[in-house]
Amino acid sequence: MRFNQDPLPLFPDSPDNNEWPSGPDETACALELNTLNSFRTQFRKLRTRFKSFREILEAPLGKFLAIENWPDIYKQNFVEKKSRLIVGTELGKIPEGIRIITYFDPEYLEPLRDLFDPPPVLYVRGNISYNFKESLSIVGSRDSTDYGMMITDQFSRQLSEWGFTIISGGARGIDSTAHRAALDCGGKTIAVFGCGQDVIFPAENAKLFARIAEKGMIISEFPMGTIPEKFNFPARNRIIAALGRGTLIVEAGEKSGALITAELASQIGRDVFAIPGRLTDPLSKGTNMLIADGAHPVSCPSEIAERFGLIVAPSNGELSENVLETLNADEAIVYESVGLEAKDLDSIVREIGLPAQRVISALLMLQTRNLVKELAGSRFVRPVNLRKFKSS
C-alpha cells in the first residue's frame, strides 16, 4: 500500500441523474430499500439504470437481469426481498430529530460523492453544515495508551481551536478522546455510527453522543435498529475517510481497523497522517507501517495545518524550549520527572525524593502553566508543546 502525496481533485462528479425526483414518497421508498444490504452494495449500478427509488422498488426481475457483475441468484434474492417491503414502514420508525438525506438530495454531503460506493441514504442527527477544507478525521485503537489519548487530546483540541471539524467513529479510546477534546474547547465534531441512530454503542458514550448531536453531527447509513455487527465497521470507516480532508492515525496495531480507514482515505485522494511510535510498542506497529508506506509523519498539529495550506505563526514564547529556566527548583525537578508516559503521584515522589506536599505544590503550579496535565487516577503526564497558528 502506497499513499498518495499529491491530493486528487475533490468532488469531480455530480449526481448521475439530475432528473431524479425528490419528495416524501421518494424518501419513503429509499428508506425501505435501504433495509436491504444488497441495495447499499449495488447502489452504484442501480442509480445509473433507474430513474427513481420508486422505480427500483417496483421493477420486475427482468429489469435487473441486464446489470453486469451481479450474479443472477443475488438479483433474484434482491427482487424477492423488495417485493415484501411496505412503503412507509421505515418512515414510521424515524424519531424526531433524525433527518433523512438521500444521494439525490441537495443536502447530501458532497465529500461522500468521492466514494466508489457512496451511501444511498444518510440518517443525520444534529447540524449538517461543516467546512470540508478545514476538517480532519482522527482514528486509532480502542485499547489506546495514556500517551495515545494525550496526543489525540492535544491534536483534536488545537485543531478545533483553529476551526477544524474533527471526525471520528465514536468508539472507545482514540475516537472518544478526539470527540471530547473538540467539544471541550467549543469546537465541532462529527461521529459516524456503525449501527442505527437509535442504538447507542458503546453504551458508556450515551452522554458524549448527546453532546455531539447538540454541537455537531452524528451520521449513519444504517436503518434504525441496526446492531453494531463487525462487518458494519469497514463500511462506517469509508464515510469517516471521505468526510475528512485528511485522516490522522494516532495508534494502531498491525491489523487495526484504523489502517482500513487510512487505506480508504488514500484511495480517494485524501492525505494520510500518522503519529510515529516506538518500535517495541504493539500499538505503534500500524502507524509505523503507514509511515513506511508513504503516510505523512506528524509531531504537532501545525504540520497538518501547513499541509492544508494554512500558515503557522512564530511562537509567542509561552512554551519556551528552555522552559526549565523559568521554573523554580522544585518545579524543574518535578517537570523533568514527568514525561510523555503517565506516572502516578507516588511514583514521582519515590523517583525524585522530595516530600509529597512539595511535589503536589509543584505539580499544581506546572498545571496552571499547561506544562503538566493530570489524568484519571492521580496520574500526571507532560503535554506536547504546540506552536501558535493563524489562518491565511
Beta strands, then each sheet from edge to edge (+ up, - down):
strand 1: 98-102
strand 2: 121-126
strand 3: 135-139
strand 4: 165-168
strand 5: 188-192
strand 6: 217-220
strand 7: 246-249
strand 8: 271-274
strand 9: 296-297
strand 10: 343-344
strand 11: 373-375
strand 12: 379-381
sheet 1: 1+ 2- 6+ 5+ 4+ 3+ 7+ 8+ 9+
sheet 2: 10+ 12- 11+
end
